[in-house]
Amino acid sequence: MGLPAACLFDLDGLLLDTEPLHSQAWLEATAGFGLTLAADQLLALRGRRRLDCAEQVRSWIAQADLVPPSREALLAVRQPIAELLMRQVPAMPGAQMLVERCIAQAIPAALVSSSSAAAVAHKSGPHGWIALLENRVLGDDPDLGAGKPAPDPYLLAARRLGVDPAVCWAFEDSLAGARSAKAAGCLVHVLLPAEQKLAVGLKPQLPGGCTLLQSLEQVEFR
């Protein structure tokens, strides 16, 4: 396939092992409002912006014939839980090596995350290598229209790098992220969840043509 024109990296669940922690935070927060989130609901929240997730959770609470809190009230419960959990997030196996190889081979790269700039700084603090990804499209980017699963984040990242999305490799782990990158025209690599049940649930929902990865250590630049 040759070298990509650029590599576009998601953060949560792709470079950093945050997704189980995000799920735990949503589980604890929604329990206080009477709702227990199912595995498929937690999977659906992956890769999306915080505010979009909050609106989705509010709709699930309402569908369960419970009284939904305001978005602000829900996040006021959820965010302190998440911030505490995210203090020491481990890197995903092979993540640092992949980013460093990309930079060493002078392949343009960008971080394309639904997290806000403050959240990215909080999570990536112990991982200095993430600073190598200087080009960033984050969830609170003022130039960003819709978040994932819309194509906007990947289109914006490719435009800022001055490359055609069709020759970019996008690295994702979530359904929302994979759909976003695919809709933008990227060549999509999806890191499957380590949990077998989640991986089985994710595979049939992914857009066609994705390269499935068990580990980032599988990625090769030729």
N, C-alpha and C positions, 0 to 999 in steps of 0.2 A: 504493500500500500504506500510505502515511502513515508517521509517525514510529514507530520501535519504542518499546516501553515501557522497554526497556533493551538495551544492547549488551554481549555477553559475549565476551571476546577470549581465544583461545588465545595462547600466546607463541611456542614453537619452530616455525619454519617459517611462521608467520603474521605476527607482528610483527617477529621477528628471524630472520635467515637462518642458522639453526643446523643445520638438518637434514642438509646435506651433511657438516657437521663431526661430528654424532652418528654418521652412517653410517661416516665414516672411523675414528672411535674404536672402533666395534664391529668393523670389518674388521680393524684392527690388533690388537685384543685377542684375537679369536677365532682369528686366524692362529697365535698362539702356542700354541693348543690343538689345532691341526691342521685347523681348519674354515675354509673360504672361504665367506662368506655370499653368497647370490645376491641379485639385485636385488629379487625379490619378497619375500624374507625381510627385507631392509632396510626395504622399504616397510611390512611388517607391524609393525615395531618402532616406527614413527612414532606419536607422540602418547601413548604409554603411559608409566607410571611406571617409574623405573629398576629397581626390584626385580622388577616384572612382566616387564620386558625381559630381565633376567638369567635369570629362570626359563625364559623361552621359549628363550633361546639355549642354556641347559644342556640342554634337551630336544632341540634340534637336534643338539647335539654327541653326545648319546647315540644318537640315531637314525642318525647316521653311523658307528656302531660304534666311537666313540672314548670315551675315559674323561672324563666331564664333571667339571670342577672344582667345588668348592663355590661357592655364590653369592658368598661373601665373597672367595674367591680370584679369581674372574672379575672382580668389580668392583675388586679391588685392582690389577688390570692395566689395566682400562678407564678408571677415573676419572682418574688422572693424565694420561692421553692427552687425555681430553675437556677437563679443566680448562685444559690448555695451549692447546688449540685455541680455547677459548671466550673468550680474553682480549680479542679485538677483533672481535666479531661485528657485521657491518653490519645495519642495519635493512632490512626489506623495503620496496620502493618503495611509497610512499603510506601506510605504516603510521603515521608520526608525524602526518601531516595528518589521517588518519581519526580517530585518538584525540582529537586536539585539537579537531576539528569536533564530535565527540560531546560533549565536555565543554563547549564553547562554547554548544551548543544545549541544555544542561542535561538531556541524556539520561543517566539512571543507567547506570553502566558497572562492569564487574568484569573482573578477570583470572582466567581459569580454566585453569590450567596443571598438567600432570603433574609438573613440576619441583618440587624442594623449595625452601623459602624461601631457603636458602643458595645454591642454584644460580641462582635467579632474580636474587638480588642480584649474584652474580658476573657473569652475562651482561648484565644491564641497566645495570651501573654507568656505562658511557659514554653511556647514553641516558636523560637526565634526564626526558624526557617520559613514560616508562613509569610514573614515580611519580604521574602524574595518575590512574592506576588504583589508587585507594586500597583499594577493596574487592577481596579476593582469596580464591580457593579454590585452594590449591596441593597438590601431591602428598603432603605430610606434614602436612596440616591435621588436627588432632586430631578434628574433627567429621566428617571424610570417611570414608565406608564404603569401597566399592569404587572403584577408579579407572576411567578411560576404558578400554574402551568402555561400561562401565556408566553409567547416567544420573545417578548420584549427584553428580558434580561440578557439573553444570549445575542440578540440582534444588536443591542447597545454595546456589549463587550466587543463583538467583532468589529463594529464600526469604529470604536475607539482605538482598536489595534490596527485598523486599516486593512483588514483581511476579509475575504469572502467567507461567510459562515459555512458554506458547503465544503470547505477544505479545512475546517477546524475540527479538532477532536474535543468533544465535551465529555466530561467525567461526572457522572451522577450516581445516586443510590436510591432516589425516590421516584415514584410514579409521576408526581407533579414536575420534578426536575427533568426527567427523561422526556416527557411530553413537551416541555418548554424547549429543550434543546432540539428535539426532532422537528418541531414546528418552525424553528428558526433555520432549519436546513443543515444542522451540524451532523457530523458522524458521531453517534452517541455510544459511549461505553458505560455500562451500568454495573456498579458493584453490588452484588446481591447481599441481602442481609445475612448475617451469620446464623440467625435463627431459621432453621429449616422450614418451619411452618410459615413464617413471613415470606421467605424466598419463594415457596410454592404458591402463595397467594399473589405475589407480585408479578411473577413471570407472565401469566396469560394476559395481564392488563397492560403490559409494556407495548409501545408502538413497534411496528415491524422494523427489522433491520438493525436493532441494537446489538452490540457486542456485549455478551454477558461475562462478567468477571467474578471469580471467587475471591480474588485478592488483587490488590494493586501491583503486587510483585509480578503478576503475569504480563504487564504492559511492556511492550518492546518498541523502541524506535529504530527503524531500519533505514 
